[in-house]
């Protein structure tokens, strides 16, 4: 399980390096992926450092990430209660 995850994360990292240009980061796939949890940890800070971003985009990105965190927590808790705990 660990080796494929690390390879996936390396692919994600190097993939973000490939789309690091103005067109992709401001108007293309980089802008969209900067709101997707998983990709946002690499792309949103990059956009913040090098490009002009409206503060609303930062807030939307934070809300999406927070919503994903809460949803994933609830799913994990329900899964744990149903399949892992002893009844």
Steps between C-alpha positions, in 0.01 A plus 500: 500500500777743583708472183215584256397794719852646494521453123164675463620791714822527297296503180277771646802711597672472162170553320459834675845601381396430141202736511686785667454774241278807491240360261441174689515653848274800437259381232534125460525176686722643775231743607236226520726249675604759759151457650505116501615348830825314448612724217429820691783435748748553216325730255333764718822602683677514163227725361518718813875548466531566128166626368226746591207328670175652617446452877163339423683214327706442813185491714325262261803271500510497879127425525525214251795349687327538835180343363699210358676452834171492693338266246797265498505499881131409517542226241801358686318511832196317358728243335690449824184457705350256251793279406780540755352527847394187680127478555 
